[in-house]
Amino acid sequence: MAPNFVRRRMSRIAFAAAGLVLGGMIAFQPVQTAQAQGPVSVADLAENLADAVVNISTAQTVQGRRSVPMPQVPDGSPFQEFFEEFFNRQNRDNEQAPRRVQSLGSGFVIDGTEGIIITNNHVIEGADEITANFNDGTALRAEIIGTDEKTDLAVLKVEPETPLKAVDFGNSDTIRVGDWVMAIGNPFGLGGTVTVGIVSARNRDINSGPYDNFIQTDASINRGNSGGPLFDMQGNVIGINTAIISPSGGSIGIGFAIPAKTAMRVIDQLREFGETRRGWLGVRIQEVTDEIAESLAMNEAMGALVAGVTEDGPAAKAKIEAGDVIIKFDGNEVEEMRELPRMVAETAIGKEVEVVVLRKGEEVTINVILERLEESTPTQASVTEDEEPAEEPAAKSEVLGMMLAELDDALREQFSIDADVTGVVVTEVLPDTSAAEKRITAGDVIKEVAQEPVETPADVASEIGKLKDDGRRSALLLLSNPTGDVRFVPVRIEDE
């Protein structure tokens, strides 16, 4: 792919004219001006950093075969035997032998004596061989020290004959939108390439993992730049280039880098333990929407709503409850739900932290001792799949567009509701209601209304009546699906 060159036309102002009246004629006096200059060069900075940036080349063996699907024909058709024989023969002929697949990325040295190189996990994932190619032409075989899928980081090690050129991490917290940054990497396999831009935004969530907190930049980042460093103008690494948004596959000026602060803790753990060791609070959380905030009489939507508490987890031991809204963690305000998992993960295991929750309109301070997060442990509430409504619902009462009934053995069997799930079962949801819009379905069980436990349809109706009397426009329901996973759902009272 040939690079496109953009020719910029520089305009020059040779002189300015000032009109002077001389004997009825206008004369023009030339005035000298300074020659226009371009931006300050980054050549010295780039030259000093280039030797610390490496190209990562990987290879892996892929086993596979290329099969041709057989068209669907009715059983017993006279063509069935013919097609089976023909396509089976075609697929045998198309069997592919194992083949080697190569890919390219970028990385950088952070410890020249030990030969420690940082890159993205997705650059080396599944590789049989990893080679680090240096700016001077040296190529060294690399081994994996540790990887972390959740932050997309990998730590590699090479055995250099002499110490390598290394770079330092900077403080990504102090970087500001508009600051100049420089990326060095291996785009499209072209080798060491330098691009310059600015920080376009901070704290970007691109839904790539539970700890998204990316720096966005318009410095050109393309395929092959992954794992390369994003430098500030002092030559410190303030980010690790990881992802781009590009309909065409090339740079459109929207690239994302993992902040150095996020990366450094993960890298230290991978170097020491070969794995990550994150803090664990033991709660399932969900976003505080404007509707939920109104239901809880909050002035603004903020914090993380506790949808569930893991039995015998740190939060349960400290008496954090479902329905609490975590607004502060270890002295830091929780502005949005997605901030809490990152705060917890970055906190040392065994540390006692102060957690401030909003409980029924009152702030409550709770001390929690964090434990270690097992990688299979969920970090936030998940959305459960809707279930089909029963064909013949056993409705006994209608509230907010939902047909409700007391939970008995027959309904447990009808909706396959676990024995430990308690509350009021939804047997049908009427169309064109807020409950339907919120995807409440038959088989869901209402456990609480406005953080008050309910056991009968009458309890639900009573709590809704209290909310109406208080002028509330929505009711916050704590719902459980048949298997026991819970979530909070605000439902408009106007439907009643």
Buried (B, 14 or more C-beta within 10 A) or exposed (E): EEEEEEEEEEEEEEEEEEEEEEEEEEEEEEEEEEEEEEEEEBEEBBEEBBBBBBBBBBEBEEEEEEEEEBEEBEEEEEEEEEBEEEBEEEBEEEEEEEEEEEBBBBBBBBBBEBBBBBBBBBBBBEBEBBBBBBBEEEEBEBEBBBBBEBBBBBBBBBEBEEEBBBBEBBEBEEBEEEBBBBBBBBBBEBEBBBBBBBBBEBBBEEEBBBBBBBBBBBBBBBBBBBBBBBBBEEBBBBBBBBBBEBEEEBBEBBBBBBBBBBBBBBBEBBBEEEEBBBBBBBBBBBBBBEBBBBBBEBEEBBBBBBBBBBEEBBBBEBEBBBBBBBBBBBEEEBBBBBBBBBBBBBBEEEEEBEBBBBBEEEEBEBEBEBBEBEEEEBBBBEEBEBBEBBEEBBBBBBBBBBBBBBBEEEBBEBBEBEEEBBBBBBBBBBEEBBBBBBEBBBBBBBBBBBBBEBBBBBBBBBBBEEBBEEEBEBBBBBBBBBEEBBBBBBBBBEBB
